[in-house]
Structures are given as C-alpha cells and as structure tokens.
Amino acid sequence: DLPALGTAFPMPVFIIQGKEDLLTMPAVTKDYFDRIQAPAKRYILLDQVGHDPDPLMVDAQFQVLKTQIAPLGRD
C-alpha cells in the first residue's frame, strides 16, 4: 500500500523498478512517484527486469548508491 507511506519525504527518494514487474506494476509505482515531494527524487525503470532481484537490479541499486546517495554524505 504505497499511499500509506505518505508522499512527503525530507530526504531524497529513489525508486528502481523493473519494467517486467508483474507483482508491483510500473504504472502503480510511477503514479505514486509522481505525487512524491522530496528534495530530490528519481524513478529508474529497468528493461528486462521483473520483481525479484537479479544482477541488473542489484547493479542498478549499487550504481544509485555509489553515484547519488554516497556523495550526499560528503556534503
């Protein structure tokens, strides 16, 4: 229930979504993402990825961590 999480966050929000996800459909997460208010946000849609973690998903998460989240801690 994504709306139960709220839509206002005091920190950056990153949603990494598999295009082929049949459990949590991209249209649902994108609609929720569009309503989020955060200092920074990014929606990353991965081709050929479903709901379960696989190498593409894990690599995308690691890249976001390295390039977008870790640098925030250096400010």
All heavy atoms as a GROMACS GRO file, in nm:
protein
  588
    1ASP      N    1   0.085  -0.118   0.000
    1ASP     CA    2   0.000   0.000   0.000
    1ASP      C    3   0.090   0.125   0.000
    1ASP      O    4   0.118   0.182   0.106
    1ASP     CB    5  -0.092  -0.004   0.121
    1ASP     CG    6  -0.190   0.111   0.121
    1ASP    OD1    7  -0.208   0.178   0.017
    1ASP    OD2    8  -0.249   0.134   0.228
    2LEU      N    9   0.136   0.164  -0.117
    2LEU     CA   10   0.227   0.278  -0.127
    2LEU      C   11   0.172   0.406  -0.067
    2LEU      O   12   0.244   0.475   0.005
    2LEU     CB   13   0.269   0.300  -0.272
    2LEU     CG   14   0.356   0.192  -0.334
    2LEU    CD1   15   0.376   0.217  -0.482
    2LEU    CD2   16   0.489   0.184  -0.263
    3PRO      N   17   0.047   0.443  -0.091
    3PRO     CA   18  -0.003   0.568  -0.032
    3PRO      C   19   0.006   0.572   0.120
    3PRO      O   20   0.018   0.679   0.178
    3PRO     CB   21  -0.149   0.574  -0.079
    3PRO     CG   22  -0.150   0.497  -0.207
    3PRO     CD   23  -0.050   0.384  -0.184
    4ALA      N   24   0.004   0.457   0.186
    4ALA     CA   25   0.015   0.454   0.332
    4ALA      C   26   0.151   0.505   0.378
    4ALA      O   27   0.165   0.548   0.493
    4ALA     CB   28  -0.008   0.312   0.384
    5LEU      N   29   0.249   0.505   0.291
    5LEU     CA   30   0.382   0.557   0.325
    5LEU      C   31   0.383   0.709   0.329
    5LEU      O   32   0.475   0.769   0.382
    5LEU     CB   33   0.486   0.509   0.224
    5LEU     CG   34   0.509   0.359   0.216
    5LEU    CD1   35   0.603   0.328   0.100
    5LEU    CD2   36   0.565   0.306   0.346
    6GLY      N   37   0.282   0.771   0.270
    6GLY     CA   38   0.278   0.916   0.259
    6GLY      C   39   0.343   0.960   0.128
    6GLY      O   40   0.391   0.879   0.049
    7THR      N   41   0.344   1.091   0.105
    7THR     CA   42   0.404   1.143  -0.018
    7THR      C   43   0.506   1.253   0.008
    7THR      O   44   0.569   1.300  -0.085
    7THR     CB   45   0.295   1.197  -0.114
    7THR    OG1   46   0.220   1.298  -0.046
    7THR    CG2   47   0.203   1.086  -0.162
    8ALA      N   48   0.522   1.293   0.132
    8ALA     CA   49   0.619   1.398   0.166
    8ALA      C   50   0.735   1.336   0.244
    8ALA      O   51   0.715   1.277   0.350
    8ALA     CB   52   0.552   1.507   0.247
    9PHE      N   53   0.853   1.349   0.188
    9PHE     CA   54   0.973   1.291   0.248
    9PHE      C   55   1.080   1.399   0.263
    9PHE      O   56   1.103   1.476   0.170
    9PHE     CB   57   1.027   1.175   0.164
    9PHE     CG   58   0.932   1.061   0.152
    9PHE    CD1   59   0.844   1.052   0.046
    9PHE    CD2   60   0.928   0.962   0.248
    9PHE    CE1   61   0.754   0.947   0.034
    9PHE    CE2   62   0.839   0.856   0.239
    9PHE     CZ   63   0.751   0.849   0.132
   10PRO      N   64   1.149   1.405   0.377
   10PRO     CA   65   1.252   1.507   0.397
   10PRO      C   66   1.387   1.467   0.337
   10PRO      O   67   1.484   1.541   0.348
   10PRO     CB   68   1.262   1.516   0.550
   10PRO     CG   69   1.226   1.380   0.597
   10PRO     CD   70   1.122   1.330   0.499
   11MET      N   71   1.393   1.350   0.272
   11MET     CA   72   1.519   1.303   0.215
   11MET      C   73   1.496   1.264   0.068
   11MET      O   74   1.382   1.248   0.025
   11MET     CB   75   1.572   1.183   0.294
   11MET     CG   76   1.499   1.052   0.267
   11MET     SD   77   1.335   1.044   0.333
   11MET     CE   78   1.363   0.962   0.485
   12PRO      N   79   1.606   1.249  -0.008
   12PRO     CA   80   1.590   1.206  -0.147
   12PRO      C   81   1.523   1.069  -0.156
   12PRO      O   82   1.538   0.984  -0.068
   12PRO     CB   83   1.735   1.198  -0.198
   12PRO     CG   84   1.812   1.289  -0.108
   12PRO     CD   85   1.745   1.278   0.026
   13VAL      N   86   1.448   1.050  -0.263
   13VAL     CA   87   1.375   0.925  -0.285
   13VAL      C   88   1.415   0.870  -0.422
   13VAL      O   89   1.410   0.941  -0.522
   13VAL     CB   90   1.223   0.947  -0.279
   13VAL    CG1   91   1.148   0.821  -0.319
   13VAL    CG2   92   1.180   0.995  -0.142
   14PHE      N   93   1.453   0.743  -0.424
   14PHE     CA   94   1.487   0.674  -0.548
   14PHE      C   95   1.402   0.550  -0.557
   14PHE      O   96   1.401   0.468  -0.465
   14PHE     CB   97   1.635   0.634  -0.548
   14PHE     CG   98   1.729   0.750  -0.536
   14PHE    CD1   99   1.770   0.794  -0.411
   14PHE    CD2  100   1.774   0.818  -0.647
   14PHE    CE1  101   1.856   0.902  -0.397
   14PHE    CE2  102   1.860   0.926  -0.635
   14PHE     CZ  103   1.902   0.968  -0.510
   15ILE      N  104   1.331   0.534  -0.668
   15ILE     CA  105   1.255   0.412  -0.692
   15ILE      C  106   1.318   0.345  -0.813
   15ILE      O  107   1.326   0.404  -0.921
   15ILE     CB  108   1.106   0.440  -0.716
   15ILE    CG1  109   1.041   0.494  -0.588
   15ILE    CG2  110   1.034   0.313  -0.764
   15ILE    CD1  111   0.894   0.527  -0.600
   16ILE      N  112   1.364   0.222  -0.792
   16ILE     CA  113   1.420   0.142  -0.901
   16ILE      C  114   1.321   0.031  -0.929
   16ILE      O  115   1.292  -0.051  -0.843
   16ILE     CB  116   1.558   0.086  -0.862
   16ILE    CG1  117   1.652   0.201  -0.825
   16ILE    CG2  118   1.615   0.003  -0.977
   16ILE    CD1  119   1.786   0.157  -0.770
   17GLN      N  120   1.268   0.030  -1.050
   17GLN     CA  121   1.156  -0.056  -1.086
   17GLN      C  122   1.190  -0.138  -1.209
   17GLN      O  123   1.246  -0.087  -1.304
   17GLN     CB  124   1.036   0.036  -1.117
   17GLN     CG  125   0.914  -0.033  -1.170
   17GLN     CD  126   0.836  -0.099  -1.060
   17GLN    OE1  127   0.823  -0.046  -0.952
   17GLN    NE2  128   0.783  -0.217  -1.086
   18GLY      N  129   1.154  -0.265  -1.207
   18GLY     CA  130   1.168  -0.349  -1.326
   18GLY      C  131   1.048  -0.329  -1.418
   18GLY      O  132   0.934  -0.330  -1.372
   19LYS      N  133   1.075  -0.309  -1.546
   19LYS     CA  134   0.967  -0.291  -1.644
   19LYS      C  135   0.876  -0.412  -1.652
   19LYS      O  136   0.759  -0.400  -1.683
   19LYS     CB  137   1.027  -0.268  -1.784
   19LYS     CG  138   1.021  -0.129  -1.832
   19LYS     CD  139   1.065  -0.123  -1.977
   19LYS     CE  140   1.085   0.019  -2.020
   19LYS     NZ  141   1.129   0.030  -2.158
   20GLU      N  142   0.931  -0.530  -1.626
   20GLU     CA  143   0.855  -0.654  -1.638
   20GLU      C  144   0.796  -0.699  -1.505
   20GLU      O  145   0.752  -0.814  -1.493
   20GLU     CB  146   0.946  -0.764  -1.694
   20GLU     CG  147   1.024  -0.726  -1.819
   20GLU     CD  148   0.937  -0.676  -1.933
   20GLU    OE1  149   0.828  -0.731  -1.953
   20GLU    OE2  150   0.979  -0.581  -2.001
   21ASP      N  151   0.792  -0.612  -1.407
   21ASP     CA  152   0.740  -0.646  -1.273
   21ASP      C  153   0.589  -0.668  -1.282
   21ASP      O  154   0.515  -0.576  -1.314
   21ASP     CB  155   0.773  -0.533  -1.176
   21ASP     CG  156   0.746  -0.569  -1.031
   21ASP    OD1  157   0.660  -0.655  -1.006
   21ASP    OD2  158   0.810  -0.509  -0.944
   22LEU      N  159   0.546  -0.790  -1.254
   22LEU     CA  160   0.403  -0.822  -1.258
   22LEU      C  161   0.339  -0.816  -1.121
   22LEU      O  162   0.216  -0.821  -1.109
   22LEU     CB  163   0.382  -0.962  -1.319
   22LEU     CG  164   0.435  -0.978  -1.462
   22LEU    CD1  165   0.416  -1.123  -1.508
   22LEU    CD2  166   0.366  -0.882  -1.557
   23LEU      N  167   0.420  -0.806  -1.016
   23LEU     CA  168   0.368  -0.800  -0.880
   23LEU      C  169   0.337  -0.656  -0.840
   23LEU      O  170   0.231  -0.626  -0.784
   23LEU     CB  171   0.467  -0.862  -0.782
   23LEU     CG  172   0.422  -0.878  -0.639
   23LEU    CD1  173   0.299  -0.965  -0.630
   23LEU    CD2  174   0.533  -0.940  -0.556
   24THR      N  175   0.430  -0.568  -0.866
   24THR     CA  176   0.411  -0.424  -0.842
   24THR      C  177   0.426  -0.356  -0.977
   24THR      O  178   0.538  -0.330  -1.023
   24THR     CB  179   0.517  -0.371  -0.743
   24THR    OG1  180   0.519  -0.452  -0.628
   24THR    CG2  181   0.487  -0.227  -0.705
   25MET      N  182   0.316  -0.332  -1.042
   25MET     CA  183   0.318  -0.281  -1.180
   25MET      C  184   0.384  -0.142  -1.186
   25MET      O  185   0.359  -0.058  -1.100
   25MET     CB  186   0.176  -0.272  -1.234
   25MET     CG  187   0.100  -0.404  -1.230
   25MET     SD  188   0.172  -0.531  -1.333
   25MET     CE  189   0.130  -0.469  -1.494
   26PRO      N  190   0.466  -0.119  -1.288
   26PRO     CA  191   0.531   0.011  -1.303
   26PRO      C  192   0.432   0.129  -1.306
   26PRO      O  193   0.462   0.236  -1.254
   26PRO     CB  194   0.608  -0.002  -1.434
   26PRO     CG  195   0.639  -0.147  -1.443
   26PRO     CD  196   0.518  -0.216  -1.386
   27ALA      N  197   0.315   0.110  -1.364
   27ALA     CA  198   0.218   0.220  -1.369
   27ALA      C  199   0.176   0.262  -1.227
   27ALA      O  200   0.155   0.382  -1.201
   27ALA     CB  201   0.095   0.178  -1.449
   28VAL      N  202   0.167   0.168  -1.136
   28VAL     CA  203   0.130   0.198  -0.997
   28VAL      C  204   0.241   0.275  -0.928
   28VAL      O  205   0.217   0.378  -0.862
   28VAL     CB  206   0.096   0.069  -0.920
   28VAL    CG1  207   0.075   0.097  -0.772
   28VAL    CG2  208  -0.026   0.001  -0.980
   29THR      N  209   0.363   0.227  -0.940
   29THR     CA  210   0.474   0.295  -0.873
   29THR      C  211   0.502   0.431  -0.934
   29THR      O  212   0.535   0.525  -0.864
   29THR     CB  213   0.603   0.210  -0.873
   29THR    OG1  214   0.638   0.178  -1.007
   29THR    CG2  215   0.584   0.083  -0.793
   30LYS      N  216   0.486   0.444  -1.065
   30LYS     CA  217   0.511   0.573  -1.131
   30LYS      C  218   0.407   0.676  -1.088
   30LYS      O  219   0.439   0.792  -1.062
   30LYS     CB  220   0.512   0.557  -1.283
   30LYS     CG  221   0.539   0.684  -1.359
   30LYS     CD  222   0.680   0.735  -1.335
   30LYS     CE  223   0.719   0.843  -1.433
   30LYS     NZ  224   0.702   0.977  -1.388
   31ASP      N  225   0.282   0.634  -1.077
   31ASP     CA  226   0.177   0.725  -1.031
   31ASP      C  227   0.208   0.774  -0.890
   31ASP      O  228   0.197   0.893  -0.860
   31ASP     CB  229   0.041   0.655  -1.035
   31ASP     CG  230  -0.071   0.745  -0.986
   31ASP    OD1  231  -0.093   0.851  -1.048
   31ASP    OD2  232  -0.134   0.710  -0.885
   32TYR      N  233   0.249   0.683  -0.804
   32TYR     CA  234   0.286   0.720  -0.667
   32TYR      C  235   0.409   0.812  -0.669
   32TYR      O  236   0.411   0.915  -0.602
   32TYR     CB  237   0.314   0.593  -0.586
   32TYR     CG  238   0.367   0.621  -0.448
   32TYR    CD1  239   0.288   0.681  -0.351
   32TYR    CD2  240   0.498   0.589  -0.415
   32TYR    CE1  241   0.338   0.708  -0.224
   32TYR    CE2  242   0.548   0.614  -0.288
   32TYR     CZ  243   0.468   0.674  -0.194
   32TYR     OH  244   0.518   0.701  -0.068
   33PHE      N  245   0.510   0.776  -0.745
   33PHE     CA  246   0.633   0.855  -0.754
   33PHE      C  247   0.601   1.000  -0.797
   33PHE      O  248   0.658   1.095  -0.742
   33PHE     CB  249   0.730   0.791  -0.853
   33PHE     CG  250   0.851   0.873  -0.879
   33PHE    CD1  251   0.958   0.869  -0.791
   33PHE    CD2  252   0.860   0.954  -0.991
   33PHE    CE1  253   1.071   0.946  -0.814
   33PHE    CE2  254   0.972   1.030  -1.015
   33PHE     CZ  255   1.078   1.027  -0.926
   34ASP      N  256   0.514   1.015  -0.893
   34ASP     CA  257   0.481   1.150  -0.943
   34ASP      C  258   0.420   1.238  -0.834
   34ASP      O  259   0.428   1.360  -0.842
   34ASP     CB  260   0.386   1.141  -1.062
   34ASP     CG  261   0.455   1.088  -1.187
   34ASP    OD1  262   0.581   1.090  -1.192
   34ASP    OD2  263   0.384   1.043  -1.278
   35ARG      N  264   0.359   1.178  -0.733
   35ARG     CA  265   0.298   1.255  -0.624
   35ARG      C  266   0.394   1.282  -0.508
   35ARG      O  267   0.364   1.359  -0.418
   35ARG     CB  268   0.173   1.182  -0.572
   35ARG     CG  269   0.062   1.183  -0.678
   35ARG     CD  270  -0.067   1.121  -0.628
   35ARG     NE  271  -0.055   0.974  -0.639
   35ARG     CZ  272  -0.083   0.888  -0.540
   35ARG    NH1  273  -0.126   0.932  -0.425
   35ARG    NH2  274  -0.070   0.760  -0.558
   36ILE      N  275   0.511   1.219  -0.511
   36ILE     CA  276   0.607   1.236  -0.402
   36ILE      C  277   0.668   1.376  -0.404
   36ILE      O  278   0.702   1.429  -0.509
   36ILE     CB  279   0.719   1.130  -0.413
   36ILE    CG1  280   0.665   0.993  -0.376
   36ILE    CG2  281   0.839   1.166  -0.325
   36ILE    CD1  282   0.764   0.880  -0.396
   37GLN      N  283   0.679   1.432  -0.285
   37GLN     CA  284   0.750   1.558  -0.266
   37GLN      C  285   0.875   1.525  -0.185
   37GLN      O  286   0.866   1.472  -0.074
   37GLN     CB  287   0.663   1.658  -0.191
   37GLN     CG  288   0.537   1.695  -0.265
   37GLN     CD  289   0.445   1.779  -0.179
   37GLN    OE1  290   0.481   1.825  -0.071
   37GLN    NE2  291   0.323   1.796  -0.225
   38ALA      N  292   0.992   1.554  -0.243
   38ALA     CA  293   1.119   1.526  -0.179
   38ALA      C  294   1.222   1.624  -0.233
   38ALA      O  295   1.204   1.678  -0.342
   38ALA     CB  296   1.162   1.382  -0.208
   39PRO      N  297   1.331   1.648  -0.158
   39PRO     CA  298   1.433   1.742  -0.206
   39PRO      C  299   1.495   1.698  -0.338
   39PRO      O  300   1.536   1.781  -0.418
   39PRO     CB  301   1.538   1.743  -0.095
   39PRO     CG  302   1.492   1.652   0.011
   39PRO     CD  303   1.361   1.593  -0.027
   40ALA      N  304   1.500   1.570  -0.361
   40ALA     CA  305   1.545   1.514  -0.489
   40ALA      C  306   1.475   1.380  -0.505
   40ALA      O  307   1.445   1.312  -0.406
   40ALA     CB  308   1.696   1.494  -0.489
   41LYS      N  309   1.445   1.344  -0.626
   41LYS     CA  310   1.382   1.214  -0.649
   41LYS      C  311   1.417   1.168  -0.790
   41LYS      O  312   1.444   1.249  -0.880
   41LYS     CB  313   1.232   1.218  -0.628
   41LYS     CG  314   1.154   1.306  -0.724
   41LYS     CD  315   1.006   1.304  -0.691
   41LYS     CE  316   0.925   1.368  -0.801
   41LYS     NZ  317   0.781   1.353  -0.779
   42ARG      N  318   1.417   1.036  -0.805
   42ARG     CA  319   1.447   0.979  -0.936
   42ARG      C  320   1.376   0.845  -0.948
   42ARG      O  321   1.377   0.764  -0.856
   42ARG     CB  322   1.597   0.960  -0.952
   42ARG     CG  323   1.635   0.913  -1.090
   42ARG     CD  324   1.778   0.943  -1.123
   42ARG     NE  325   1.807   0.884  -1.252
   42ARG     CZ  326   1.915   0.816  -1.281
   42ARG    NH1  327   2.010   0.803  -1.190
   42ARG    NH2  328   1.933   0.763  -1.398
   43TYR      N  329   1.314   0.825  -1.063
   43TYR     CA  330   1.245   0.700  -1.096
   43TYR      C  331   1.327   0.630  -1.203
   43TYR      O  332   1.348   0.686  -1.311
   43TYR     CB  333   1.104   0.730  -1.146
   43TYR     CG  334   1.019   0.609  -1.174
   43TYR    CD1  335   0.954   0.544  -1.071
   43TYR    CD2  336   1.002   0.561  -1.303
   43TYR    CE1  337   0.874   0.432  -1.097
   43TYR    CE2  338   0.923   0.451  -1.330
   43TYR     CZ  339   0.859   0.388  -1.226
   43TYR     OH  340   0.780   0.278  -1.251
   44ILE      N  341   1.375   0.512  -1.174
   44ILE     CA  342   1.461   0.438  -1.265
   44ILE      C  343   1.387   0.313  -1.308
   44ILE      O  344   1.357   0.226  -1.225
   44ILE     CB  345   1.594   0.403  -1.197
   44ILE    CG1  346   1.663   0.532  -1.152
   44ILE    CG2  347   1.683   0.321  -1.290
   44ILE    CD1  348   1.771   0.512  -1.049
   45LEU      N  349   1.357   0.304  -1.437
   45LEU     CA  350   1.284   0.189  -1.491
   45LEU      C  351   1.382   0.103  -1.570
   45LEU      O  352   1.446   0.150  -1.664
   45LEU     CB  353   1.170   0.237  -1.581
   45LEU     CG  354   1.066   0.136  -1.622
   45LEU    CD1  355   0.997   0.075  -1.501
   45LEU    CD2  356   0.963   0.201  -1.713
   46LEU      N  357   1.397  -0.024  -1.528
   46LEU     CA  358   1.495  -0.113  -1.588
   46LEU      C  359   1.431  -0.209  -1.687
   46LEU      O  360   1.333  -0.277  -1.655
   46LEU     CB  361   1.564  -0.195  -1.479
   46LEU     CG  362   1.637  -0.116  -1.370
   46LEU    CD1  363   1.688  -0.210  -1.263
   46LEU    CD2  364   1.750  -0.035  -1.430
   47ASP      N  365   1.487  -0.215  -1.808
   47ASP     CA  366   1.442  -0.310  -1.910
   47ASP      C  367   1.479  -0.452  -1.868
   47ASP      O  368   1.581  -0.474  -1.801
   47ASP     CB  369   1.509  -0.282  -2.044
   47ASP     CG  370   1.457  -0.154  -2.109
   47ASP    OD1  371   1.337  -0.124  -2.094
   47ASP    OD2  372   1.537  -0.085  -2.174
   48GLN      N  373   1.399  -0.547  -1.907
   48GLN     CA  374   1.425  -0.690  -1.888
   48GLN      C  375   1.444  -0.729  -1.741
   48GLN      O  376   1.520  -0.821  -1.709
   48GLN     CB  377   1.546  -0.733  -1.970
   48GLN     CG  378   1.527  -0.709  -2.117
   48GLN     CD  379   1.650  -0.744  -2.198
   48GLN    OE1  380   1.751  -0.788  -2.145
   48GLN    NE2  381   1.641  -0.726  -2.328
   49VAL      N  382   1.377  -0.658  -1.651
   49VAL     CA  383   1.384  -0.688  -1.508
   49VAL      C  384   1.242  -0.699  -1.454
   49VAL      O  385   1.156  -0.619  -1.489
   49VAL     CB  386   1.462  -0.579  -1.432
   49VAL    CG1  387   1.460  -0.604  -1.283
   49VAL    CG2  388   1.605  -0.570  -1.482
   50GLY      N  389   1.220  -0.799  -1.370
   50GLY     CA  390   1.089  -0.818  -1.308
   50GLY      C  391   1.090  -0.770  -1.164
   50GLY      O  392   1.156  -0.672  -1.130
   51HIS      N  393   1.022  -0.843  -1.078
   51HIS     CA  394   1.008  -0.804  -0.938
   51HIS      C  395   1.125  -0.854  -0.852
   51HIS      O  396   1.171  -0.784  -0.763
   51HIS     CB  397   0.876  -0.858  -0.880
   51HIS     CG  398   0.847  -0.810  -0.742
   51HIS    ND1  399   0.793  -0.686  -0.717
   51HIS    CD2  400   0.864  -0.868  -0.622
   51HIS    CE1  401   0.779  -0.670  -0.587
   51HIS    NE2  402   0.821  -0.780  -0.526
   52ASP      N  403   1.171  -0.973  -0.879
   52ASP     CA  404   1.276  -1.033  -0.796
   52ASP      C  405   1.412  -0.975  -0.829
   52ASP      O  406   1.441  -0.941  -0.944
   52ASP     CB  407   1.279  -1.185  -0.816
   52ASP     CG  408   1.151  -1.250  -0.768
   52ASP    OD1  409   1.095  -1.203  -0.668
   52ASP    OD2  410   1.108  -1.349  -0.831
   53PRO      N  411   1.499  -0.965  -0.730
   53PRO     CA  412   1.634  -0.915  -0.756
   53PRO      C  413   1.707  -1.006  -0.854
   53PRO      O  414   1.698  -1.127  -0.846
   53PRO     CB  415   1.703  -0.919  -0.620
   53PRO     CG  416   1.601  -0.954  -0.520
   53PRO     CD  417   1.479  -1.003  -0.592
   54ASP      N  418   1.773  -0.946  -0.947
   54ASP     CA  419   1.860  -1.017  -1.039
   54ASP      C  420   1.982  -0.929  -1.061
   54ASP      O  421   1.988  -0.818  -1.006
   54ASP     CB  422   1.787  -1.053  -1.168
   54ASP     CG  423   1.750  -0.934  -1.254
   54ASP    OD1  424   1.794  -0.820  -1.225
   54ASP    OD2  425   1.681  -0.953  -1.354
   55PRO      N  426   2.081  -0.975  -1.136
   55PRO     CA  427   2.203  -0.895  -1.150
   55PRO      C  428   2.179  -0.752  -1.201
   55PRO      O  429   2.245  -0.659  -1.155
   55PRO     CB  430   2.288  -0.976  -1.247
   55PRO     CG  431   2.246  -1.118  -1.222
   55PRO     CD  432   2.097  -1.109  -1.195
   56LEU      N  433   2.085  -0.733  -1.294
   56LEU     CA  434   2.059  -0.598  -1.344
   56LEU      C  435   2.005  -0.507  -1.234
   56LEU      O  436   2.044  -0.391  -1.222
   56LEU     CB  437   1.960  -0.601  -1.461
   56LEU     CG  438   2.011  -0.659  -1.592
   56LEU    CD1  439   1.897  -0.671  -1.693
   56LEU    CD2  440   2.122  -0.573  -1.649
   57MET      N  441   1.914  -0.560  -1.154
   57MET     CA  442   1.855  -0.481  -1.046
   57MET      C  443   1.959  -0.449  -0.938
   57MET      O  444   1.971  -0.335  -0.893
   57MET     CB  445   1.737  -0.556  -0.983
   57MET     CG  446   1.672  -0.484  -0.866
   57MET     SD  447   1.585  -0.333  -0.911
   57MET     CE  448   1.437  -0.401  -0.981
   58VAL      N  449   2.034  -0.548  -0.899
   58VAL     CA  450   2.136  -0.528  -0.796
   58VAL      C  451   2.241  -0.427  -0.844
   58VAL      O  452   2.281  -0.337  -0.770
   58VAL     CB  453   2.201  -0.662  -0.755
   58VAL    CG1  454   2.319  -0.640  -0.662
   58VAL    CG2  455   2.097  -0.751  -0.688
   59ASP      N  456   2.282  -0.436  -0.970
   59ASP     CA  457   2.379  -0.341  -1.024
   59ASP      C  458   2.322  -0.200  -1.027
   59ASP      O  459   2.390  -0.104  -0.991
   59ASP     CB  460   2.423  -0.383  -1.165
   59ASP     CG  461   2.531  -0.291  -1.219
   59ASP    OD1  462   2.635  -0.275  -1.152
   59ASP    OD2  463   2.510  -0.234  -1.328
   60ALA      N  464   2.196  -0.186  -1.067
   60ALA     CA  465   2.133  -0.053  -1.070
   60ALA      C  466   2.126   0.006  -0.930
   60ALA      O  467   2.153   0.124  -0.910
   60ALA     CB  468   1.994  -0.062  -1.132
   61GLN      N  469   2.090  -0.076  -0.832
   61GLN     CA  470   2.084  -0.028  -0.694
   61GLN      C  471   2.222   0.016  -0.646
   61GLN      O  472   2.236   0.121  -0.582
   61GLN     CB  473   2.029  -0.137  -0.602
   61GLN     CG  474   1.883  -0.166  -0.627
   61GLN     CD  475   1.836  -0.291  -0.556
   61GLN    OE1  476   1.914  -0.382  -0.528
   61GLN    NE2  477   1.707  -0.297  -0.528
   62PHE      N  478   2.324  -0.061  -0.679
   62PHE     CA  479   2.460  -0.027  -0.638
   62PHE      C  480   2.507   0.103  -0.705
   62PHE      O  481   2.569   0.188  -0.641
   62PHE     CB  482   2.555  -0.142  -0.671
   62PHE     CG  483   2.696  -0.117  -0.628
   62PHE    CD1  484   2.726  -0.098  -0.493
   62PHE    CD2  485   2.800  -0.113  -0.720
   62PHE    CE1  486   2.856  -0.075  -0.452
   62PHE    CE2  487   2.929  -0.090  -0.679
   62PHE     CZ  488   2.959  -0.070  -0.546
   63GLN      N  489   2.474   0.120  -0.833
   63GLN     CA  490   2.513   0.243  -0.904
   63GLN      C  491   2.446   0.366  -0.842
   63GLN      O  492   2.509   0.471  -0.827
   63GLN     CB  493   2.480   0.232  -1.053
   63GLN     CG  494   2.564   0.132  -1.128
   63GLN     CD  495   2.712   0.158  -1.114
   63GLN    OE1  496   2.758   0.272  -1.120
   63GLN    NE2  497   2.789   0.053  -1.092
   64VAL      N  498   2.319   0.355  -0.807
   64VAL     CA  499   2.249   0.467  -0.742
   64VAL      C  500   2.315   0.496  -0.607
   64VAL      O  501   2.339   0.612  -0.572
   64VAL     CB  502   2.098   0.437  -0.726
   64VAL    CG1  503   2.032   0.535  -0.631
   64VAL    CG2  504   2.030   0.440  -0.862
   65LEU      N  505   2.345   0.392  -0.532
   65LEU     CA  506   2.410   0.410  -0.403
   65LEU      C  507   2.544   0.482  -0.420
   65LEU      O  508   2.572   0.580  -0.350
   65LEU     CB  509   2.430   0.274  -0.335
   65LEU     CG  510   2.501   0.276  -0.200
   65LEU    CD1  511   2.419   0.354  -0.098
   65LEU    CD2  512   2.526   0.135  -0.152
   66LYS      N  513   2.626   0.435  -0.512
   66LYS     CA  514   2.760   0.492  -0.533
   66LYS      C  515   2.757   0.635  -0.588
   66LYS      O  516   2.833   0.720  -0.542
   66LYS     CB  517   2.838   0.408  -0.635
   66LYS     CG  518   2.918   0.299  -0.578
   66LYS     CD  519   3.017   0.235  -0.675
   66LYS     CE  520   2.990   0.256  -0.821
   66LYS     NZ  521   3.073   0.175  -0.910
   67THR      N  522   2.670   0.658  -0.685
   67THR     CA  523   2.677   0.786  -0.758
   67THR      C  524   2.581   0.893  -0.707
   67THR      O  525   2.603   1.011  -0.731
   67THR     CB  526   2.649   0.765  -0.909
   67THR    OG1  527   2.516   0.715  -0.926
   67THR    CG2  528   2.749   0.668  -0.969
   68GLN      N  529   2.475   0.852  -0.637
   68GLN     CA  530   2.376   0.952  -0.598
   68GLN      C  531   2.352   0.961  -0.448
   68GLN      O  532   2.314   1.067  -0.399
   68GLN     CB  533   2.244   0.924  -0.671
   68GLN     CG  534   2.266   0.930  -0.822
   68GLN     CD  535   2.140   0.940  -0.897
   68GLN    OE1  536   2.044   1.002  -0.853
   68GLN    NE2  537   2.137   0.882  -1.016
   69ILE      N  538   2.370   0.853  -0.376
   69ILE     CA  539   2.343   0.857  -0.233
   69ILE      C  540   2.471   0.880  -0.154
   69ILE      O  541   2.476   0.968  -0.068
   69ILE     CB  542   2.271   0.729  -0.188
   69ILE    CG1  543   2.135   0.721  -0.259
   69ILE    CG2  544   2.254   0.727  -0.037
   69ILE    CD1  545   2.061   0.592  -0.240
   70ALA      N  546   2.575   0.805  -0.182
   70ALA     CA  547   2.701   0.821  -0.108
   70ALA      C  548   2.756   0.964  -0.116
   70ALA      O  549   2.801   1.018  -0.015
   70ALA     CB  550   2.805   0.720  -0.158
   71PRO      N  551   2.752   1.030  -0.234
   71PRO     CA  552   2.802   1.167  -0.238
   71PRO      C  553   2.726   1.264  -0.148
   71PRO      O  554   2.781   1.364  -0.104
   71PRO     CB  555   2.786   1.207  -0.386
   71PRO     CG  556   2.790   1.077  -0.460
   71PRO     CD  557   2.722   0.979  -0.368
   72LEU      N  558   2.600   1.234  -0.119
   72LEU     CA  559   2.522   1.322  -0.030
   72LEU      C  560   2.583   1.326   0.109
   72LEU      O  561   2.574   1.426   0.179
   72LEU     CB  562   2.376   1.276  -0.024
   72LEU     CG  563   2.297   1.286  -0.153
   72LEU    CD1  564   2.159   1.223  -0.134
   72LEU    CD2  565   2.285   1.428  -0.201
   73GLY      N  566   2.644   1.216   0.151
   73GLY     CA  567   2.705   1.209   0.284
   73GLY      C  568   2.834   1.289   0.294
   73GLY      O  569   2.883   1.312   0.403
   74ARG      N  570   2.885   1.333   0.183
   74ARG     CA  571   3.008   1.411   0.183
   74ARG      C  572   2.985   1.560   0.195
   74ARG      O  573   3.078   1.637   0.208
   74ARG     CB  574   3.086   1.384   0.054
   74ARG     CG  575   3.135   1.242   0.046
   74ARG     CD  576   3.220   1.221  -0.076
   74ARG     NE  577   3.208   1.080  -0.113
   74ARG     CZ  578   3.198   1.036  -0.236
   74ARG    NH1  579   3.202   1.119  -0.337
   74ARG    NH2  580   3.188   0.909  -0.260
   75ASP      N  581   2.861   1.601   0.188
   75ASP     CA  582   2.829   1.747   0.196
   75ASP      C  583   2.850   1.802   0.333
   75ASP      O  584   2.841   1.743   0.432
   75ASP     CB  585   2.684   1.771   0.152
   75ASP     CG  586   2.663   1.740   0.004
   75ASP    OD1  587   2.764   1.737  -0.071
   75ASP    OD2  588   2.548   1.719  -0.035
   0.00000   0.00000   0.00000
